[in-house]
Amino acid sequence: MSLTLRSFVPAAAALSLAALAATAFAAAHGGMAVPEPVRVPAGHKVALETVGVGEITYECRTKDGAHAWVFAGPDAELRGRDGQRIGRYFGPPATWQAADGSAITGKQLAVAPGGDGNIPLQLVEANPATGAGRMQGVTHVQRLATRGGVAPATTCDASRMGAKEIVRYQADYVFWTKG
């Protein structure tokens, strides 16, 4: 069953954001093995670790001759270990933007299962950054420790064409540079 915005009490969600950020970092970086397909190539180092907390929008469309919930785009705050906002992830196109205005887009290289009810783990090759700041020199982005974000379980049929559903999600985004 997917989680929609209607299933969250806004005040409780706001109060738990910092706790979620700390929990995600502990789970993702406390010895969890990263699947081979989403590992960053040798010769790179971690430049920034964040937790993305937000929403993914899906739209009911025709896909491959059938009705389906299709990914329409993310909107998440990027938070540091202390829970403070340090940027934003949004799209399309998928864009990671630091609070200093620097930003990257990228091309998906690989995915790996994220577990039941979770969007996949992901490896992205970054395009050169726009703007001076934290995103300068980023070559890859990993999406790890995903929670939620899968397409809604509600019906998508001809009567719902164009309807949008928003689901909550969380993921760690790790930014890499050549090193």
PyRosetta script that sets phi, psi and omega in degrees:
from pyrosetta import init, pose_from_sequence

init()
pose = pose_from_sequence("MSLTLRSFVPAAAALSLAALAATAFAAAHGGMAVPEPVRVPAGHKVALETVGVGEITYECRTKDGAHAWVFAGPDAELRGRDGQRIGRYFGPPATWQAADGSAITGKQLAVAPGGDGNIPLQLVEANPATGAGRMQGVTHVQRLATRGGVAPATTCDASRMGAKEIVRYQADYVFWTKG")
pose.set_psi(1, 131.6)
pose.set_omega(1, 179.9)
pose.set_phi(2, -83.8)
pose.set_psi(2, 157.1)
pose.set_omega(2, 178.6)
pose.set_phi(3, -100.4)
pose.set_psi(3, 122.4)
pose.set_omega(3, 176.9)
pose.set_phi(4, -104.0)
pose.set_psi(4, 168.1)
pose.set_omega(4, 179.0)
pose.set_phi(5, -57.9)
pose.set_psi(5, -32.5)
pose.set_omega(5, -179.5)
pose.set_phi(6, -63.8)
pose.set_psi(6, -21.8)
pose.set_omega(6, -177.6)
pose.set_phi(7, -88.8)
pose.set_psi(7, 2.1)
pose.set_omega(7, 179.3)
pose.set_phi(8, -112.2)
pose.set_psi(8, 136.9)
pose.set_omega(8, 172.1)
pose.set_phi(9, -86.6)
pose.set_psi(9, 115.5)
pose.set_omega(9, -173.6)
pose.set_phi(10, -52.2)
pose.set_psi(10, -42.6)
pose.set_omega(10, -178.0)
pose.set_phi(11, -64.5)
pose.set_psi(11, -43.4)
pose.set_omega(11, 179.5)
pose.set_phi(12, -64.9)
pose.set_psi(12, -38.9)
pose.set_omega(12, 179.1)
pose.set_phi(13, -63.6)
pose.set_psi(13, -43.2)
pose.set_omega(13, -179.6)
pose.set_phi(14, -63.9)
pose.set_psi(14, -40.4)
pose.set_omega(14, -179.3)
pose.set_phi(15, -66.9)
pose.set_psi(15, -27.2)
pose.set_omega(15, -175.0)
pose.set_phi(16, -95.8)
pose.set_psi(16, -1.4)
pose.set_omega(16, -176.2)
pose.set_phi(17, -58.2)
pose.set_psi(17, -46.2)
pose.set_omega(17, -179.5)
pose.set_phi(18, -64.7)
pose.set_psi(18, -39.3)
pose.set_omega(18, 178.7)
pose.set_phi(19, -65.3)
pose.set_psi(19, -40.3)
pose.set_omega(19, 177.8)
pose.set_phi(20, -62.6)
pose.set_psi(20, -41.2)
pose.set_omega(20, -179.6)
pose.set_phi(21, -61.2)
pose.set_psi(21, -47.5)
pose.set_omega(21, -179.5)
pose.set_phi(22, -63.8)
pose.set_psi(22, -41.3)
pose.set_omega(22, 179.9)
pose.set_phi(23, -63.5)
pose.set_psi(23, -42.9)
pose.set_omega(23, -179.0)
pose.set_phi(24, -62.9)
pose.set_psi(24, -43.7)
pose.set_omega(24, 179.3)
pose.set_phi(25, -63.1)
pose.set_psi(25, -41.6)
pose.set_omega(25, -180.0)
pose.set_phi(26, -62.2)
pose.set_psi(26, -43.1)
pose.set_omega(26, -178.8)
pose.set_phi(27, -69.0)
pose.set_psi(27, -42.4)
pose.set_omega(27, -173.7)
pose.set_phi(28, -79.4)
pose.set_psi(28, -32.1)
pose.set_omega(28, -171.8)
pose.set_phi(29, -116.5)
pose.set_psi(29, 13.0)
pose.set_omega(29, 178.0)
pose.set_phi(30, -99.0)
pose.set_psi(30, 41.3)
pose.set_omega(30, 175.8)
pose.set_phi(31, 102.0)
pose.set_psi(31, 2.1)
pose.set_omega(31, 179.0)
pose.set_phi(32, -64.3)
pose.set_psi(32, 131.5)
pose.set_omega(32, 178.0)
pose.set_phi(33, -75.6)
pose.set_psi(33, 132.7)
pose.set_omega(33, 177.5)
pose.set_phi(34, -90.2)
pose.set_psi(34, 125.4)
pose.set_omega(34, -179.9)
pose.set_phi(35, -57.9)
pose.set_psi(35, 144.0)
pose.set_omega(35, -177.3)
pose.set_phi(36, -48.3)
pose.set_psi(36, -47.3)
pose.set_omega(36, -176.0)
pose.set_phi(37, -59.2)
pose.set_psi(37, -26.7)
pose.set_omega(37, -176.1)
pose.set_phi(38, -107.9)
pose.set_psi(38, 16.1)
pose.set_omega(38, 175.2)
pose.set_phi(39, -78.9)
pose.set_psi(39, 144.1)
pose.set_omega(39, 178.4)
pose.set_phi(40, -79.6)
pose.set_psi(40, 141.2)
pose.set_omega(40, -179.8)
pose.set_phi(41, -58.2)
pose.set_psi(41, 152.1)
pose.set_omega(41, 177.9)
pose.set_phi(42, -56.2)
pose.set_psi(42, 153.8)
pose.set_omega(42, 177.9)
pose.set_phi(43, 92.0)
pose.set_psi(43, 10.7)
pose.set_omega(43, 179.1)
pose.set_phi(44, -119.5)
pose.set_psi(44, 158.5)
pose.set_omega(44, 178.1)
pose.set_phi(45, -134.8)
pose.set_psi(45, 154.3)
pose.set_omega(45, 178.9)
pose.set_phi(46, -69.6)
pose.set_psi(46, 128.1)
pose.set_omega(46, 178.1)
pose.set_phi(47, -104.0)
pose.set_psi(47, -30.4)
pose.set_omega(47, -175.1)
pose.set_phi(48, -161.5)
pose.set_psi(48, 137.1)
pose.set_omega(48, 174.9)
pose.set_phi(49, -119.7)
pose.set_psi(49, 131.7)
pose.set_omega(49, -179.9)
pose.set_phi(50, -136.6)
pose.set_psi(50, 165.0)
pose.set_omega(50, 169.7)
pose.set_phi(51, -116.6)
pose.set_psi(51, 125.1)
pose.set_omega(51, 174.8)
pose.set_phi(52, -93.4)
pose.set_psi(52, 123.7)
pose.set_omega(52, 179.6)
pose.set_phi(53, -124.4)
pose.set_psi(53, 117.8)
pose.set_omega(53, -177.5)
pose.set_phi(54, -178.9)
pose.set_psi(54, -139.0)
pose.set_omega(54, -171.2)
pose.set_phi(55, -136.1)
pose.set_psi(55, 153.3)
pose.set_omega(55, 170.3)
pose.set_phi(56, -124.2)
pose.set_psi(56, 130.7)
pose.set_omega(56, 178.1)
pose.set_phi(57, -96.6)
pose.set_psi(57, 134.3)
pose.set_omega(57, 173.5)
pose.set_phi(58, -118.4)
pose.set_psi(58, 147.7)
pose.set_omega(58, 178.5)
pose.set_phi(59, -124.7)
pose.set_psi(59, 139.4)
pose.set_omega(59, 177.1)
pose.set_phi(60, -76.3)
pose.set_psi(60, 115.9)
pose.set_omega(60, -177.4)
pose.set_phi(61, -139.6)
pose.set_psi(61, 173.0)
pose.set_omega(61, 171.5)
pose.set_phi(62, -89.5)
pose.set_psi(62, 126.9)
pose.set_omega(62, -179.8)
pose.set_phi(63, -136.8)
pose.set_psi(63, 123.7)
pose.set_omega(63, -179.4)
pose.set_phi(64, 52.7)
pose.set_psi(64, 39.5)
pose.set_omega(64, 176.4)
pose.set_phi(65, 81.2)
pose.set_psi(65, 2.5)
pose.set_omega(65, -179.4)
pose.set_phi(66, -129.4)
pose.set_psi(66, 163.4)
pose.set_omega(66, 175.6)
pose.set_phi(67, -84.0)
pose.set_psi(67, 136.0)
pose.set_omega(67, -178.8)
pose.set_phi(68, -156.5)
pose.set_psi(68, 154.8)
pose.set_omega(68, 171.6)
pose.set_phi(69, -77.8)
pose.set_psi(69, 121.4)
pose.set_omega(69, -176.4)
pose.set_phi(70, -113.8)
pose.set_psi(70, 134.8)
pose.set_omega(70, 177.9)
pose.set_phi(71, -55.1)
pose.set_psi(71, 125.7)
pose.set_omega(71, 179.2)
pose.set_phi(72, -110.3)
pose.set_psi(72, -25.0)
pose.set_omega(72, 176.7)
pose.set_phi(73, 154.0)
pose.set_psi(73, 155.7)
pose.set_omega(73, 178.5)
pose.set_phi(74, -99.7)
pose.set_psi(74, 163.2)
pose.set_omega(74, 169.8)
pose.set_phi(75, -154.4)
pose.set_psi(75, 106.9)
pose.set_omega(75, -176.1)
pose.set_phi(76, -142.6)
pose.set_psi(76, 149.1)
pose.set_omega(76, 170.4)
pose.set_phi(77, -83.6)
pose.set_psi(77, 140.5)
pose.set_omega(77, 173.1)
pose.set_phi(78, -99.4)
pose.set_psi(78, 124.8)
pose.set_omega(78, -176.9)
pose.set_phi(79, -120.3)
pose.set_psi(79, 148.0)
pose.set_omega(79, 176.1)
pose.set_phi(80, -82.4)
pose.set_psi(80, -179.9)
pose.set_omega(80, 179.4)
pose.set_phi(81, -55.8)
pose.set_psi(81, -30.9)
pose.set_omega(81, -178.8)
pose.set_phi(82, -84.6)
pose.set_psi(82, 1.5)
pose.set_omega(82, 179.6)
pose.set_phi(83, 86.1)
pose.set_psi(83, -2.3)
pose.set_omega(83, -179.7)
pose.set_phi(84, -77.2)
pose.set_psi(84, 142.3)
pose.set_omega(84, 179.3)
pose.set_phi(85, -69.4)
pose.set_psi(85, 126.9)
pose.set_omega(85, 178.7)
pose.set_phi(86, -125.2)
pose.set_psi(86, 2.6)
pose.set_omega(86, 178.7)
pose.set_phi(87, 171.3)
pose.set_psi(87, -165.8)
pose.set_omega(87, -176.1)
pose.set_phi(88, -147.3)
pose.set_psi(88, 148.8)
pose.set_omega(88, 174.0)
pose.set_phi(89, -122.8)
pose.set_psi(89, 126.4)
pose.set_omega(89, -176.6)
pose.set_phi(90, -153.3)
pose.set_psi(90, 173.8)
pose.set_omega(90, 176.4)
pose.set_phi(91, 171.8)
pose.set_psi(91, -174.9)
pose.set_omega(91, -0.2)
pose.set_phi(92, -81.7)
pose.set_psi(92, 160.2)
pose.set_omega(92, -10.5)
pose.set_phi(93, -69.1)
pose.set_psi(93, 157.5)
pose.set_omega(93, 178.4)
pose.set_phi(94, -54.2)
pose.set_psi(94, 120.7)
pose.set_omega(94, -176.0)
pose.set_phi(95, -134.2)
pose.set_psi(95, 129.5)
pose.set_omega(95, 173.9)
pose.set_phi(96, -108.4)
pose.set_psi(96, 119.6)
pose.set_omega(96, -176.4)
pose.set_phi(97, -124.4)
pose.set_psi(97, 125.9)
pose.set_omega(97, 176.5)
pose.set_phi(98, -78.1)
pose.set_psi(98, 159.4)
pose.set_omega(98, 179.1)
pose.set_phi(99, -60.1)
pose.set_psi(99, -22.8)
pose.set_omega(99, 179.5)
pose.set_phi(100, -79.5)
pose.set_psi(100, 0.3)
pose.set_omega(100, 177.7)
pose.set_phi(101, 96.1)
pose.set_psi(101, -17.2)
pose.set_omega(101, 177.2)
pose.set_phi(102, -68.6)
pose.set_psi(102, 148.7)
pose.set_omega(102, -174.8)
pose.set_phi(103, -151.0)
pose.set_psi(103, 155.7)
pose.set_omega(103, 173.5)
pose.set_phi(104, -133.9)
pose.set_psi(104, 154.6)
pose.set_omega(104, 166.3)
pose.set_phi(105, -121.4)
pose.set_psi(105, 178.1)
pose.set_omega(105, -179.6)
pose.set_phi(106, -168.4)
pose.set_psi(106, -179.0)
pose.set_omega(106, -178.9)
pose.set_phi(107, -120.5)
pose.set_psi(107, 127.5)
pose.set_omega(107, 178.3)
pose.set_phi(108, -64.9)
pose.set_psi(108, 128.1)
pose.set_omega(108, 176.8)
pose.set_phi(109, -98.8)
pose.set_psi(109, -37.1)
pose.set_omega(109, -175.3)
pose.set_phi(110, -162.4)
pose.set_psi(110, 159.1)
pose.set_omega(110, 172.7)
pose.set_phi(111, -133.5)
pose.set_psi(111, 161.9)
pose.set_omega(111, 175.2)
pose.set_phi(112, -145.4)
pose.set_psi(112, 152.6)
pose.set_omega(112, -178.3)
pose.set_phi(113, -56.0)
pose.set_psi(113, 140.2)
pose.set_omega(113, 178.3)
pose.set_phi(114, -103.1)
pose.set_psi(114, 1.3)
pose.set_omega(114, -178.8)
pose.set_phi(115, 100.4)
pose.set_psi(115, 162.3)
pose.set_omega(115, -177.7)
pose.set_phi(116, -57.2)
pose.set_psi(116, 129.4)
pose.set_omega(116, 176.9)
pose.set_phi(117, 79.5)
pose.set_psi(117, 5.8)
pose.set_omega(117, -177.9)
pose.set_phi(118, -120.8)
pose.set_psi(118, 143.8)
pose.set_omega(118, 173.8)
pose.set_phi(119, -63.7)
pose.set_psi(119, 158.8)
pose.set_omega(119, -177.1)
pose.set_phi(120, -66.6)
pose.set_psi(120, 157.7)
pose.set_omega(120, 167.2)
pose.set_phi(121, -71.1)
pose.set_psi(121, 159.5)
pose.set_omega(121, -172.5)
pose.set_phi(122, -151.6)
pose.set_psi(122, 148.9)
pose.set_omega(122, 170.7)
pose.set_phi(123, -122.7)
pose.set_psi(123, 127.8)
pose.set_omega(123, -178.8)
pose.set_phi(124, -121.9)
pose.set_psi(124, 137.4)
pose.set_omega(124, 171.2)
pose.set_phi(125, -92.3)
pose.set_psi(125, 123.4)
pose.set_omega(125, -174.9)
pose.set_phi(126, -80.7)
pose.set_psi(126, 143.6)
pose.set_omega(126, 168.2)
pose.set_phi(127, -79.6)
pose.set_psi(127, 161.4)
pose.set_omega(127, 177.5)
pose.set_phi(128, -55.5)
pose.set_psi(128, 141.9)
pose.set_omega(128, -177.5)
pose.set_phi(129, -68.0)
pose.set_psi(129, 150.1)
pose.set_omega(129, 168.8)
pose.set_phi(130, -103.9)
pose.set_psi(130, 142.3)
pose.set_omega(130, -179.3)
pose.set_phi(131, 77.7)
pose.set_psi(131, 150.5)
pose.set_omega(131, 178.0)
pose.set_phi(132, -85.4)
pose.set_psi(132, 138.2)
pose.set_omega(132, 177.7)
pose.set_phi(133, 151.2)
pose.set_psi(133, -154.2)
pose.set_omega(133, -172.3)
pose.set_phi(134, -59.5)
pose.set_psi(134, -28.8)
pose.set_omega(134, -176.2)
pose.set_phi(135, -85.3)
pose.set_psi(135, -6.6)
pose.set_omega(135, 177.1)
pose.set_phi(136, -60.6)
pose.set_psi(136, 131.9)
pose.set_omega(136, 176.2)
pose.set_phi(137, 83.5)
pose.set_psi(137, -4.7)
pose.set_omega(137, 179.2)
pose.set_phi(138, -67.2)
pose.set_psi(138, 128.4)
pose.set_omega(138, -178.9)
pose.set_phi(139, -107.2)
pose.set_psi(139, -28.7)
pose.set_omega(139, -177.4)
pose.set_phi(140, -144.9)
pose.set_psi(140, 154.0)
pose.set_omega(140, 173.0)
pose.set_phi(141, -130.5)
pose.set_psi(141, 131.9)
pose.set_omega(141, 173.3)
pose.set_phi(142, -107.5)
pose.set_psi(142, 138.9)
pose.set_omega(142, 169.5)
pose.set_phi(143, -107.2)
pose.set_psi(143, 117.9)
pose.set_omega(143, -176.2)
pose.set_phi(144, -129.4)
pose.set_psi(144, 170.7)
pose.set_omega(144, 174.3)
pose.set_phi(145, 47.2)
pose.set_psi(145, 51.1)
pose.set_omega(145, -178.2)
pose.set_phi(146, -74.5)
pose.set_psi(146, 146.2)
pose.set_omega(146, 176.0)
pose.set_phi(147, -138.3)
pose.set_psi(147, 120.9)
pose.set_omega(147, 178.4)
pose.set_phi(148, 72.5)
pose.set_psi(148, -161.2)
pose.set_omega(148, 175.3)
pose.set_phi(149, 89.3)
pose.set_psi(149, -1.0)
pose.set_omega(149, -178.9)
pose.set_phi(150, -76.8)
pose.set_psi(150, 160.9)
pose.set_omega(150, -179.4)
pose.set_phi(151, -55.5)
pose.set_psi(151, 148.4)
pose.set_omega(151, -179.0)
pose.set_phi(152, -60.2)
pose.set_psi(152, 153.3)
pose.set_omega(152, 176.7)
pose.set_phi(153, -88.5)
pose.set_psi(153, -7.0)
pose.set_omega(153, 179.6)
pose.set_phi(154, -68.3)
pose.set_psi(154, 159.1)
pose.set_omega(154, -176.9)
pose.set_phi(155, -68.2)
pose.set_psi(155, 136.2)
pose.set_omega(155, 171.6)
pose.set_phi(156, -120.1)
pose.set_psi(156, 108.5)
pose.set_omega(156, 179.3)
pose.set_phi(157, -139.2)
pose.set_psi(157, -174.7)
pose.set_omega(157, -176.2)
pose.set_phi(158, -56.4)
pose.set_psi(158, -33.2)
pose.set_omega(158, -179.3)
pose.set_phi(159, -72.5)
pose.set_psi(159, -15.3)
pose.set_omega(159, -177.4)
pose.set_phi(160, -111.6)
pose.set_psi(160, 8.1)
pose.set_omega(160, -178.7)
pose.set_phi(161, -51.4)
pose.set_psi(161, 130.1)
pose.set_omega(161, -179.9)
pose.set_phi(162, 87.4)
pose.set_psi(162, -10.6)
pose.set_omega(162, 178.7)
pose.set_phi(163, -66.2)
pose.set_psi(163, 148.1)
pose.set_omega(163, 178.7)
pose.set_phi(164, -119.7)
pose.set_psi(164, 143.4)
pose.set_omega(164, 175.6)
pose.set_phi(165, -128.4)
pose.set_psi(165, 140.6)
pose.set_omega(165, 179.8)
pose.set_phi(166, -114.3)
pose.set_psi(166, 129.2)
pose.set_omega(166, 177.9)
pose.set_phi(167, -120.1)
pose.set_psi(167, 146.4)
pose.set_omega(167, 178.6)
pose.set_phi(168, -80.1)
pose.set_psi(168, 150.9)
pose.set_omega(168, 174.5)
pose.set_phi(169, -156.3)
pose.set_psi(169, 168.4)
pose.set_omega(169, 175.3)
pose.set_phi(170, -149.1)
pose.set_psi(170, 144.9)
pose.set_omega(170, 178.1)
pose.set_phi(171, -158.8)
pose.set_psi(171, 150.9)
pose.set_omega(171, 170.6)
pose.set_phi(172, -84.7)
pose.set_psi(172, 136.6)
pose.set_omega(172, 173.5)
pose.set_phi(173, -117.3)
pose.set_psi(173, 118.6)
pose.set_omega(173, -178.9)
pose.set_phi(174, -111.3)
pose.set_psi(174, 125.1)
pose.set_omega(174, -176.9)
pose.set_phi(175, -103.3)
pose.set_psi(175, 132.9)
pose.set_omega(175, -174.1)
pose.set_phi(176, -120.1)
pose.set_psi(176, 147.5)
pose.set_omega(176, 172.1)
pose.set_phi(177, -126.9)
pose.set_psi(177, 164.5)
pose.set_omega(177, 174.4)
pose.set_phi(178, -64.1)
pose.set_psi(178, 141.9)
pose.set_omega(178, -176.4)
pose.set_phi(179, -148.8)
pose.dump_pdb("model.pdb")
